[in-house]
Amino acid sequence: MFDFREILSITLILFSVIDILGSIPIVINLRKKVGHIQSGKATIAAGVLMVLFLILGRSILELFGIGVEDFAIAGALIIFALGAEMILGIEIFKPDPAASATSTSIVPIAFPLIAGAGTLTTILTLKSEYSQANLAVGIVLNLVIIYLVLKSTNWLERKLGQTGLDVLRRIFGIILLSIAIKIFKSNVFPEV
C-alpha cells in the first residue's frame, strides 16, 4: 500500500510547487500588515483544501464548469499580483481594517500561497500517477514543513534583518512573477 519512493517523489514535487521557503518574505510582509499570522490555522486550512481537492477536485471544478486550465490561470493572476507587490513595493492586497489574523492566515496565506492553483493542479496531476494513500502522506509531510516554516518566520526575520528581507522579497518577487507567467503560458498556450 505505502511506497516509500512514491511518497518521497510526491513530497519533493509538492515541496517545490508550494515553495514555502520562497513565500517567507510574503508571510513576513503580511504579518507586518496585520500583526500576527496564525501558523496552525493557515496550515490546517491549506491541508483541508489540499485533501478536499485530492478527493473531490475535478468534480468541484466540473460543478462550476471550470476547467483545470481556467483554475490555473486564475491562480497565476493572483501569484502575479503578489510578485508585483513584492518587487514594486506597492500594496495591491490592502488589509481590511476589520480583518483578523485568522482571515489573513486563510487568505492569502493558506490560499492561494500554499494551496494555490499550482498546488491543487499538481495534486490532480499526481493523482493520475500515484496512489491516493501515498499522495495523502506526501501532503501531510509538506504540511509539517509548512507549519515549521510559518512558525519560524519571526526568527528568520531577526536573522536576516531588514536589508536581507528586502533583497529576498525582490528576488522571490521575480521568482513569483516567473512562476505566474509559466502557469499562465502553459495553460493559455499549452502547445508552446
Backbone as ProteinMPNN parsed JSONL, in Angstrom:
{"seq_chain_A": "MFDFREILSITLILFSVIDILGSIPIVINLRKKVGHIQSGKATIAAGVLMVLFLILGRSILELFGIGVEDFAIAGALIIFALGAEMILGIEIFKPDPAASATSTSIVPIAFPLIAGAGTLTTILTLKSEYSQANLAVGIVLNLVIIYLVLKSTNWLERKLGQTGLDVLRRIFGIILLSIAIKIFKSNVFPEV", "coords_chain_A": {"N_chain_A": [[0.827, -1.194, 0.0], [1.7, 1.462, 1.041], [4.309, 3.184, -0.452], [7.586, 3.924, -0.181], [9.286, 5.232, -2.028], [7.463, 6.433, -3.8], [6.152, 8.147, -2.014], [8.277, 9.827, -1.268], [8.882, 10.997, -3.771], [6.445, 12.325, -4.336], [6.348, 14.078, -2.133], [8.628, 15.698, -2.559], [8.0, 16.839, -5.066], [5.617, 18.27, -4.473], [6.669, 19.968, -2.493], [8.409, 21.576, -3.99], [6.601, 22.848, -5.677], [4.82, 24.151, -3.92], [6.621, 25.818, -2.587], [7.311, 26.966, -0.008], [9.49, 28.09, 1.295], [10.213, 30.13, -0.431], [8.085, 31.748, -0.014], [8.44, 33.032, 2.353], [9.238, 35.857, 2.546], [6.791, 37.042, 1.755], [4.997, 36.153, 3.704], [6.116, 37.333, 5.984], [5.819, 40.012, 5.294], [2.998, 40.177, 5.192], [2.456, 39.594, 7.85], [3.481, 41.85, 9.066], [1.612, 43.706, 8.236], [-0.831, 42.889, 9.437], [-0.185, 42.152, 12.0], [-0.077, 39.555, 13.25], [0.302, 36.167, 12.323], [-1.535, 33.26, 12.149], [-0.141, 30.384, 12.369], [-0.847, 27.669, 12.715], [-3.614, 27.622, 12.022], [-3.457, 28.507, 9.364], [-1.981, 26.417, 8.232], [-3.677, 24.207, 8.7], [-5.964, 25.016, 7.265], [-4.9, 25.121, 4.651], [-4.213, 22.427, 4.417], [-6.755, 21.19, 4.571], [-7.895, 22.195, 2.219], [-6.144, 21.022, 0.308], [-6.505, 18.234, 0.75], [-9.256, 18.028, 0.317], [-9.291, 18.748, -2.361], [-7.788, 16.669, -3.362], [-9.573, 14.562, -3.069], [-12.032, 15.468, -4.182], [-11.467, 17.275, -6.232], [-11.539, 17.503, -9.217], [-14.267, 17.089, -9.628], [-15.406, 19.233, -8.212], [-14.5, 21.435, -9.715], [-15.718, 20.815, -12.188], [-18.389, 21.011, -11.446], [-18.785, 23.742, -11.327], [-18.315, 24.325, -13.905], [-15.718, 24.801, -14.62], [-12.549, 24.468, -16.002], [-9.457, 22.698, -15.403], [-7.387, 24.171, -16.465], [-8.457, 26.772, -16.535], [-8.691, 27.299, -13.81], [-6.018, 27.217, -13.067], [-5.038, 29.449, -14.471], [-6.386, 31.569, -13.185], [-5.231, 31.357, -10.64], [-2.609, 31.925, -11.357], [-2.777, 34.642, -12.002], [-3.273, 35.784, -9.478], [-0.922, 35.07, -8.133], [0.852, 36.508, -9.711], [0.099, 39.125, -9.065], [0.852, 39.193, -6.345], [3.64, 38.881, -6.631], [4.275, 41.205, -8.097], [3.621, 43.116, -6.207], [5.605, 42.621, -4.304], [7.993, 43.242, -5.678], [7.682, 45.871, -6.666], [7.031, 47.291, -4.434], [4.481, 48.109, -3.88], [1.049, 48.233, -2.735], [-1.202, 45.946, -3.286], [-2.921, 44.015, -2.27], [-4.768, 45.123, 0.026], [-4.92, 45.469, 3.517], [-7.82, 44.587, 5.3], [-9.314, 46.662, 7.594], [-10.995, 45.561, 9.45], [-10.295, 42.981, 9.336], [-9.093, 39.979, 10.74], [-6.26, 38.289, 12.248], [-6.775, 35.68, 11.755], [-8.342, 35.601, 9.382], [-6.49, 36.633, 7.57], [-4.599, 34.676, 7.752], [-5.832, 32.666, 6.404], [-6.622, 33.693, 3.811], [-4.373, 35.613, 2.117], [-2.63, 33.467, 2.699], [-3.062, 30.575, 3.322], [-4.62, 30.004, 1.083], [-4.11, 31.763, -1.817], [-1.414, 31.125, -1.541], [-0.136, 28.817, -0.272], [-1.858, 26.52, -0.745], [-2.47, 26.897, -3.548], [-3.438, 27.485, -6.996], [-1.444, 26.214, -8.489], [-0.497, 24.224, -6.713], [-2.882, 22.771, -6.211], [-3.587, 21.962, -8.789], [-1.355, 20.413, -9.359], [-1.739, 18.365, -7.492], [-4.01, 17.15, -8.595], [-2.862, 16.219, -10.962], [-0.843, 14.489, -9.978], [-2.456, 12.599, -8.802], [-3.295, 11.028, -10.862], [-1.065, 9.544, -11.369], [0.016, 8.407, -9.031], [-0.693, 6.46, -6.028], [-3.576, 7.175, -4.033], [-3.288, 7.029, -1.258], [-0.495, 7.265, -0.83], [-0.163, 9.801, -1.869], [-1.647, 11.293, -0.041], [-0.039, 10.983, 2.253], [2.269, 12.332, 1.371], [1.222, 14.915, 1.178], [0.639, 15.443, 3.892], [3.24, 15.365, 4.993], [4.329, 17.627, 3.744], [2.707, 19.567, 4.907], [3.601, 19.531, 7.537], [6.196, 20.564, 7.206], [5.513, 23.099, 6.201], [4.164, 24.216, 8.416], [6.278, 24.346, 10.292], [8.003, 26.169, 9.002], [6.343, 28.465, 8.842], [6.015, 28.97, 11.568], [8.58, 29.745, 12.233], [9.102, 32.242, 11.143], [9.435, 34.694, 12.535], [11.917, 34.342, 13.811], [13.519, 33.952, 11.528], [13.234, 36.448, 10.352], [14.529, 38.09, 12.212], [17.152, 37.101, 12.0], [17.809, 37.604, 9.31], [17.482, 40.357, 8.994], [16.488, 43.746, 8.034], [17.57, 44.587, 5.545], [18.346, 42.142, 4.376], [15.841, 40.948, 4.192], [14.565, 42.702, 2.394], [16.077, 42.267, 0.071], [15.583, 39.5, -0.306], [12.783, 39.619, -0.623], [12.523, 40.962, -3.08], [13.921, 39.249, -4.823], [12.435, 36.845, -4.572], [10.036, 37.867, -5.383], [10.459, 38.272, -8.123], [10.798, 35.597, -8.812], [8.229, 34.638, -8.176], [6.733, 36.097, -10.068], [7.761, 34.923, -12.388], [6.943, 32.24, -12.049], [4.174, 32.642, -12.13], [3.864, 33.591, -14.776], [4.761, 31.346, -16.162], [2.815, 29.398, -15.397], [0.54, 30.655, -16.451], [1.213, 30.831, -19.198], [1.567, 28.093, -19.882], [-0.999, 27.199, -19.664], [-2.569, 28.794, -21.278], [-1.306, 28.699, -23.732], [-0.806, 25.793, -24.416], [0.559, 24.169, -26.253], [3.001, 25.319, -26.767]], "CA_chain_A": [[0.0, 0.0, 0.0], [2.564, 2.624, 1.088], [5.557, 3.009, -1.185], [8.472, 4.993, 0.266], [9.768, 6.002, -3.185], [6.352, 7.279, -4.259], [5.941, 9.201, -1.011], [9.392, 10.768, -1.401], [8.684, 11.746, -5.023], [5.298, 13.219, -4.155], [6.733, 15.112, -1.166], [9.552, 16.628, -3.209], [7.28, 17.573, -6.115], [4.746, 19.257, -3.827], [7.511, 20.954, -1.817], [8.916, 22.542, -4.97], [5.475, 23.635, -6.206], [4.333, 25.019, -2.84], [7.704, 26.782, -2.391], [7.088, 27.69, 1.243], [10.67, 28.894, 1.606], [10.123, 31.332, -1.252], [6.968, 32.556, 0.47], [8.786, 33.658, 3.629], [9.093, 37.322, 2.524], [5.369, 37.408, 1.66], [4.411, 35.895, 5.022], [6.618, 38.375, 6.889], [5.166, 41.252, 4.877], [1.604, 40.12, 5.635], [2.452, 39.662, 9.309], [3.685, 43.257, 9.436], [0.37, 44.43, 7.959], [-1.926, 42.526, 10.342], [0.318, 41.954, 13.346], [0.182, 38.168, 13.648], [-0.186, 35.123, 11.427], [-1.812, 32.035, 12.892], [0.505, 29.317, 11.602], [-1.643, 26.446, 12.8], [-4.839, 27.761, 11.223], [-3.079, 28.575, 7.948], [-1.578, 25.071, 7.828], [-4.872, 23.354, 8.677], [-6.807, 25.434, 6.137], [-4.246, 24.66, 3.424], [-4.342, 20.969, 4.404], [-8.144, 20.853, 4.228], [-8.056, 22.463, 0.782], [-5.4, 20.039, -0.475], [-7.158, 16.926, 0.862], [-10.533, 18.163, -0.379], [-9.0, 18.73, -3.797], [-7.345, 15.312, -3.67], [-10.733, 13.682, -3.13], [-13.141, 15.986, -4.989], [-11.01, 18.392, -7.065], [-12.068, 17.58, -10.579], [-15.726, 17.198, -9.523], [-15.728, 20.602, -7.801], [-14.306, 22.315, -10.864], [-16.747, 20.495, -13.183], [-19.657, 21.52, -10.921], [-18.864, 25.151, -11.7], [-17.994, 24.456, -15.321], [-14.361, 25.346, -14.703], [-11.519, 23.502, -16.341], [-8.22, 22.802, -14.622], [-6.613, 25.266, -17.06], [-9.044, 28.034, -16.08], [-8.324, 27.422, -12.4], [-4.584, 27.528, -13.018], [-4.848, 30.824, -14.944], [-6.822, 32.455, -12.099], [-4.176, 31.308, -9.619], [-1.435, 32.617, -11.899], [-3.004, 36.087, -11.894], [-3.097, 36.163, -8.081], [0.513, 34.952, -7.852], [1.479, 37.637, -10.409], [-0.159, 40.328, -8.27], [1.707, 39.117, -5.152], [5.01, 39.129, -7.07], [4.388, 42.625, -8.44], [3.606, 43.847, -4.937], [6.907, 42.45, -3.655], [9.059, 43.903, -6.43], [7.44, 47.3, -6.828], [6.785, 47.936, -3.144], [3.128, 48.66, -3.861], [0.113, 47.45, -1.936], [-2.373, 45.525, -4.066], [-3.794, 43.378, -1.292], [-4.857, 46.036, 1.153], [-5.523, 44.801, 4.672], [-9.126, 45.044, 5.744], [-9.151, 47.067, 8.986], [-11.775, 44.652, 10.295], [-9.782, 41.617, 9.176], [-8.317, 39.464, 11.864], [-5.115, 37.459, 11.863], [-7.328, 34.416, 11.252], [-8.719, 35.719, 7.974], [-5.263, 36.798, 6.796], [-3.933, 33.377, 7.735], [-6.508, 31.835, 5.404], [-6.425, 34.345, 2.508], [-3.863, 34.83, 1.009], [-1.567, 32.511, 3.03], [-3.47, 29.19, 3.043], [-4.992, 30.035, -0.33], [-3.52, 30.884, -2.813], [0.039, 30.979, -1.403], [0.246, 27.431, -0.012], [-2.726, 25.629, -1.526], [-2.915, 27.69, -4.687], [-3.793, 26.781, -8.229], [-0.343, 25.325, -8.865], [-0.507, 23.074, -5.805], [-4.087, 21.971, -6.413], [-3.479, 21.341, -10.109], [-0.337, 19.363, -9.222], [-2.376, 17.244, -6.79], [-4.835, 16.446, -9.595], [-1.96, 15.529, -11.886], [-0.206, 13.386, -9.261], [-3.471, 11.588, -8.509], [-3.376, 10.106, -12.003], [0.176, 8.783, -11.454], [0.376, 7.764, -7.765], [-1.835, 6.027, -5.223], [-4.147, 8.239, -3.214], [-2.728, 6.923, 0.097], [0.849, 7.85, -0.855], [-0.357, 11.233, -2.101], [-2.09, 11.86, 1.235], [1.136, 11.045, 3.13], [3.096, 13.417, 0.845], [0.573, 16.177, 1.557], [0.834, 15.621, 5.332], [4.652, 15.713, 5.22], [4.501, 19.029, 3.351], [2.033, 20.404, 5.896], [4.51, 19.628, 8.69], [7.251, 21.508, 6.803], [4.876, 24.421, 6.113], [3.927, 24.691, 9.775], [7.569, 24.695, 10.896], [8.499, 27.395, 8.364], [5.496, 29.583, 9.277], [6.308, 29.241, 12.974], [9.927, 30.296, 12.41], [9.306, 33.488, 10.393], [9.985, 35.734, 13.429], [13.34, 34.041, 13.965], [14.162, 34.221, 10.239], [13.255, 37.897, 10.159], [15.6, 38.639, 13.059], [18.448, 36.669, 11.466], [18.079, 38.216, 8.007], [17.497, 41.819, 9.078], [15.652, 44.441, 7.048], [18.214, 44.561, 4.226], [18.22, 40.771, 3.875], [14.437, 40.733, 3.816], [14.291, 43.471, 1.175], [16.699, 41.549, -1.048], [14.798, 38.274, -0.504], [11.453, 39.977, -1.125], [12.612, 41.274, -4.512], [14.319, 38.031, -5.549], [11.301, 35.933, -4.637], [9.013, 38.521, -6.197], [10.768, 37.923, -9.515], [10.506, 34.171, -8.969], [6.769, 34.509, -8.226], [6.287, 36.563, -11.386], [8.152, 33.899, -13.363], [6.039, 31.1, -11.868], [2.861, 33.059, -12.632], [3.923, 33.623, -16.243], [4.871, 29.951, -16.617], [1.493, 28.78, -15.24], [-0.347, 31.294, -17.422], [1.629, 30.439, -20.549], [1.34, 26.672, -20.121], [-2.436, 26.932, -19.712], [-3.154, 29.533, -22.403], [-0.634, 28.19, -24.94], [-0.229, 24.509, -23.972], [1.406, 23.528, -27.272], [4.293, 26.007, -26.879]], "C_chain_A": [[0.872, 1.258, 0.0], [3.886, 2.299, 0.411], [6.455, 4.199, -0.853], [8.947, 5.856, -0.902], [8.687, 6.943, -3.719], [6.143, 8.447, -3.303], [7.033, 10.257, -1.107], [9.227, 11.622, -2.655], [7.569, 12.77, -4.874], [5.668, 14.381, -3.242], [7.64, 16.146, -1.81], [8.868, 17.458, -4.293], [6.41, 18.649, -5.481], [5.55, 20.346, -3.12], [8.005, 22.016, -2.801], [7.792, 23.405, -5.532], [4.968, 24.615, -5.154], [5.331, 26.137, -2.564], [7.507, 27.641, -1.143], [8.292, 28.538, 1.63], [10.663, 30.196, 0.813], [9.018, 32.269, -0.797], [7.281, 33.292, 1.768], [8.68, 35.185, 3.575], [7.633, 37.781, 2.456], [4.711, 37.261, 3.031], [4.848, 36.978, 6.009], [5.953, 39.711, 6.575], [3.709, 41.285, 5.349], [1.511, 40.224, 7.157], [2.635, 41.105, 9.777], [2.405, 44.063, 9.24], [-0.7, 44.151, 9.01], [-1.479, 42.228, 11.761], [0.681, 40.533, 13.712], [-0.42, 37.228, 12.613], [-0.386, 33.871, 12.268], [-1.339, 30.841, 12.064], [-0.316, 28.041, 11.576], [-2.889, 26.513, 11.93], [-4.537, 27.814, 9.731], [-2.722, 27.184, 7.434], [-2.784, 24.148, 7.721], [-5.758, 23.716, 7.494], [-6.213, 24.972, 4.81], [-4.383, 23.142, 3.292], [-5.742, 20.526, 4.014], [-8.379, 21.069, 2.736], [-7.369, 21.399, -0.069], [-6.07, 18.667, -0.438], [-8.506, 16.944, 0.155], [-10.331, 18.086, -1.887], [-8.509, 17.362, -4.242], [-8.549, 14.405, -3.902], [-11.76, 14.161, -4.161], [-12.754, 17.034, -6.038], [-11.648, 18.523, -8.423], [-13.589, 17.759, -10.564], [-16.147, 18.615, -9.141], [-15.599, 21.563, -8.978], [-15.388, 22.082, -11.924], [-18.11, 21.022, -12.759], [-19.874, 22.974, -11.327], [-18.55, 25.389, -13.174], [-16.613, 25.041, -15.56], [-13.406, 24.218, -15.045], [-10.293, 23.71, -15.466], [-7.381, 23.967, -15.14], [-7.13, 26.62, -16.59], [-8.649, 28.331, -14.636], [-6.865, 27.837, -12.265], [-4.319, 28.969, -13.455], [-5.263, 31.825, -13.861], [-5.768, 32.503, -10.992], [-2.932, 32.046, -10.068], [-1.58, 34.131, -11.776], [-2.81, 36.575, -10.452], [-1.618, 36.119, -7.701], [1.263, 36.116, -8.5], [1.307, 38.916, -9.587], [0.706, 40.344, -7.01], [3.16, 39.419, -5.51], [5.238, 40.6, -7.399], [4.434, 43.481, -7.178], [4.975, 43.79, -4.26], [8.001, 43.241, -4.359], [8.891, 45.419, -6.429], [7.2, 48.042, -5.515], [5.428, 48.61, -3.089], [2.225, 47.747, -3.048], [-1.13, 47.171, -2.758], [-3.392, 44.902, -3.128], [-3.804, 44.239, -0.044], [-5.505, 45.316, 2.329], [-6.863, 45.423, 5.022], [-8.98, 45.423, 7.212], [-9.908, 46.15, 9.939], [-11.25, 43.225, 10.233], [-8.943, 41.222, 10.377], [-7.126, 38.684, 11.333], [-5.603, 36.137, 11.295], [-7.661, 34.524, 9.78], [-7.497, 35.916, 7.086], [-4.493, 35.488, 6.719], [-4.546, 32.475, 6.669], [-6.279, 32.409, 4.005], [-5.488, 35.516, 2.73], [-2.85, 33.753, 1.388], [-1.979, 31.071, 2.706], [-3.854, 29.04, 1.577], [-4.857, 31.467, -0.808], [-2.029, 30.607, -2.617], [0.465, 29.525, -1.229], [-0.558, 26.485, -0.903], [-3.332, 26.42, -2.68], [-3.204, 26.821, -5.895], [-2.697, 25.804, -8.644], [-0.329, 24.061, -8.021], [-1.697, 22.172, -6.097], [-4.08, 21.28, -7.776], [-2.461, 20.208, -10.082], [-0.925, 18.146, -8.524], [-3.251, 16.445, -7.762], [-3.968, 15.64, -10.554], [-1.325, 14.315, -11.219], [-1.184, 12.252, -8.976], [-3.592, 10.578, -9.65], [-2.138, 9.213, -12.098], [0.488, 7.961, -10.202], [-0.879, 7.362, -7.002], [-2.287, 7.171, -4.311], [-3.576, 8.212, -1.797], [-1.338, 7.554, 0.161], [0.78, 9.36, -1.061], [-0.785, 11.926, -0.804], [-0.909, 11.991, 2.205], [2.06, 12.176, 2.682], [2.537, 14.781, 1.207], [0.818, 16.455, 3.038], [2.281, 16.009, 5.64], [4.922, 17.17, 4.84], [3.837, 19.963, 4.345], [2.889, 20.571, 7.154], [5.615, 20.642, 8.394], [6.697, 22.934, 6.775], [4.682, 25.011, 7.504], [5.228, 25.155, 10.43], [8.129, 25.997, 10.308], [7.674, 28.598, 8.821], [5.779, 29.966, 10.726], [7.647, 29.94, 13.163], [10.144, 31.618, 11.677], [9.837, 34.622, 11.264], [11.486, 35.574, 13.567], [14.092, 34.363, 12.672], [14.274, 35.721, 9.983], [14.366, 38.543, 10.979], [16.978, 38.302, 12.483], [18.803, 37.384, 10.159], [18.204, 39.733, 8.084], [16.685, 42.443, 7.95], [16.252, 44.4, 5.648], [18.094, 43.185, 3.595], [16.809, 40.47, 3.422], [14.076, 41.477, 2.531], [14.864, 42.773, -0.053], [15.906, 40.286, -1.353], [13.438, 38.571, -1.117], [11.502, 40.244, -2.627], [12.99, 40.046, -5.341], [13.13, 37.095, -5.687], [10.111, 36.552, -5.355], [9.212, 38.204, -7.668], [10.464, 36.453, -9.774], [8.995, 33.951, -9.039], [6.215, 34.971, -9.568], [6.587, 35.519, -12.461], [7.249, 32.673, -13.28], [4.66, 31.435, -12.422], [2.826, 33.048, -14.154], [3.989, 32.209, -16.803], [3.517, 29.251, -16.532], [0.534, 29.332, -16.276], [-0.048, 30.798, -18.832], [1.298, 28.973, -20.839], [-0.142, 26.323, -20.182], [-3.145, 27.698, -20.816], [-2.599, 29.013, -23.731], [-0.009, 26.833, -24.64], [0.709, 23.847, -24.997], [2.773, 24.149, -27.392], [5.282, 25.405, -25.937]], "O_chain_A": [[0.8, 2.049, -0.941], [4.499, 1.265, 0.676], [6.138, 5.338, -1.194], [9.004, 7.08, -0.782], [8.96, 8.098, -4.047], [5.978, 9.59, -3.728], [6.748, 11.452, -1.035], [9.411, 12.838, -2.605], [7.727, 13.934, -5.241], [5.345, 15.533, -3.534], [7.44, 17.347, -1.626], [9.135, 18.653, -4.418], [6.452, 19.807, -5.895], [5.163, 21.515, -3.142], [8.019, 23.206, -2.486], [8.011, 24.578, -5.833], [4.715, 25.779, -5.461], [4.934, 27.279, -2.332], [7.53, 28.871, -1.205], [8.129, 29.6, 2.232], [11.062, 31.242, 1.324], [9.012, 33.448, -1.152], [6.471, 34.094, 2.233], [8.084, 35.772, 4.478], [7.283, 38.806, 3.042], [3.961, 38.136, 3.466], [4.032, 37.481, 6.781], [5.571, 40.451, 7.482], [3.243, 42.308, 5.85], [0.602, 40.861, 7.689], [2.025, 41.531, 10.758], [2.141, 45.0, 9.994], [-1.403, 45.068, 9.433], [-2.32, 42.066, 12.645], [1.663, 40.319, 14.424], [-1.511, 37.466, 12.096], [0.507, 33.474, 13.017], [-2.046, 30.359, 11.179], [-0.461, 27.408, 10.53], [-3.188, 25.577, 11.188], [-5.268, 27.238, 8.925], [-3.114, 26.81, 6.328], [-2.903, 23.39, 6.758], [-6.251, 22.831, 6.794], [-6.937, 24.486, 3.942], [-4.635, 22.627, 2.202], [-5.906, 19.598, 3.222], [-8.986, 20.231, 2.069], [-7.937, 20.925, -1.053], [-6.193, 18.009, -1.47], [-8.862, 15.985, -0.531], [-11.103, 17.442, -2.597], [-8.778, 16.937, -5.365], [-8.548, 13.58, -4.816], [-12.296, 13.357, -4.925], [-13.633, 17.62, -6.669], [-12.236, 19.557, -8.739], [-14.138, 18.493, -11.387], [-17.124, 19.141, -9.674], [-16.473, 22.397, -9.211], [-15.915, 23.038, -12.493], [-18.905, 21.435, -13.603], [-20.993, 23.388, -11.63], [-18.523, 26.532, -13.63], [-16.369, 25.694, -16.574], [-13.454, 23.144, -14.446], [-10.118, 24.769, -14.864], [-6.739, 24.67, -14.36], [-6.344, 27.515, -16.281], [-8.317, 29.464, -14.287], [-6.522, 28.698, -11.454], [-3.467, 29.641, -12.874], [-4.571, 32.82, -13.642], [-5.456, 33.575, -10.473], [-2.272, 32.712, -9.27], [-0.608, 34.825, -11.479], [-2.25, 37.648, -10.228], [-1.119, 37.021, -7.029], [2.202, 36.653, -7.912], [2.248, 39.694, -9.432], [1.24, 41.39, -6.643], [3.841, 40.134, -4.774], [6.262, 41.175, -7.029], [5.191, 44.448, -7.097], [5.446, 44.786, -3.711], [8.848, 43.847, -3.702], [9.852, 46.157, -6.214], [7.17, 49.273, -5.487], [5.237, 49.57, -2.342], [2.6, 46.623, -2.715], [-1.997, 48.031, -2.913], [-4.58, 45.222, -3.183], [-2.951, 44.097, 0.832], [-6.516, 44.634, 2.165], [-7.009, 46.645, 5.034], [-8.559, 44.589, 8.013], [-9.515, 45.982, 11.093], [-11.701, 42.359, 10.982], [-8.196, 42.021, 10.941], [-7.0, 38.45, 10.131], [-4.936, 35.535, 10.453], [-7.307, 33.64, 9.0], [-7.469, 35.417, 5.961], [-3.812, 35.222, 5.729], [-3.863, 31.624, 6.1], [-5.8, 31.707, 3.115], [-5.837, 36.385, 3.528], [-2.247, 33.161, 0.492], [-1.32, 30.411, 1.901], [-3.466, 28.079, 0.915], [-5.479, 32.342, -0.206], [-1.427, 29.92, -3.442], [1.334, 29.046, -1.958], [0.004, 25.745, -1.71], [-4.548, 26.585, -2.769], [-3.212, 25.592, -5.82], [-2.986, 24.697, -9.098], [-0.169, 22.959, -8.544], [-1.547, 20.956, -6.217], [-4.521, 20.137, -7.895], [-2.67, 19.165, -10.702], [-0.643, 17.013, -8.916], [-3.233, 15.214, -7.752], [-4.307, 14.511, -10.912], [-1.27, 13.237, -11.81], [-0.793, 11.086, -8.914], [-3.946, 9.419, -9.431], [-2.153, 8.224, -12.831], [1.154, 6.93, -10.294], [-1.976, 7.846, -7.279], [-1.491, 8.008, -3.884], [-3.396, 9.269, -1.192], [-1.034, 8.293, 1.097], [1.575, 10.106, -0.49], [-0.327, 13.03, -0.511], [-0.791, 12.999, 2.902], [2.584, 12.908, 3.522], [3.294, 15.704, 1.509], [1.166, 17.577, 3.406], [2.52, 16.892, 6.464], [5.66, 17.868, 5.536], [4.354, 21.05, 4.603], [2.895, 21.641, 7.763], [5.932, 21.482, 9.236], [7.338, 23.864, 7.266], [5.001, 26.176, 7.738], [5.277, 26.22, 11.046], [8.668, 26.828, 11.039], [8.238, 29.64, 9.152], [5.782, 31.147, 11.071], [7.836, 30.653, 14.148], [11.282, 32.079, 11.597], [10.619, 35.441, 10.782], [12.238, 36.543, 13.455], [15.163, 34.968, 12.705], [15.282, 36.2, 9.463], [15.062, 39.437, 10.497], [17.872, 39.149, 12.486], [19.963, 37.727, 9.931], [18.958, 40.33, 7.315], [16.251, 41.754, 7.027], [15.531, 44.2, 4.67], [17.775, 43.069, 2.412], [16.598, 39.82, 2.399], [13.364, 40.944, 1.68], [14.21, 42.698, -1.093], [15.585, 40.017, -2.51], [12.99, 37.866, -2.021], [10.623, 39.801, -3.365], [12.448, 39.828, -6.425], [12.843, 36.605, -6.779], [9.263, 35.83, -5.88], [8.255, 37.904, -8.38], [9.934, 36.1, -10.828], [8.522, 33.169, -9.863], [5.338, 34.325, -10.142], [5.76, 35.266, -13.337], [6.836, 32.128, -14.304], [4.045, 30.615, -13.103], [1.871, 32.555, -14.754], [3.345, 31.907, -17.808], [3.106, 28.583, -17.481], [-0.204, 28.578, -16.911], [-0.951, 30.394, -19.564], [0.805, 28.65, -21.919], [-0.506, 25.265, -20.695], [-4.222, 27.29, -21.25], [-3.323, 28.9, -24.72], [1.217, 26.727, -24.612], [1.563, 23.044, -24.62], [3.643, 23.58, -28.052], [6.43, 25.847, -25.883]]}, "name": "protein", "num_of_chains": 1, "seq": "MFDFREILSITLILFSVIDILGSIPIVINLRKKVGHIQSGKATIAAGVLMVLFLILGRSILELFGIGVEDFAIAGALIIFALGAEMILGIEIFKPDPAASATSTSIVPIAFPLIAGAGTLTTILTLKSEYSQANLAVGIVLNLVIIYLVLKSTNWLERKLGQTGLDVLRRIFGIILLSIAIKIFKSNVFPEV"}
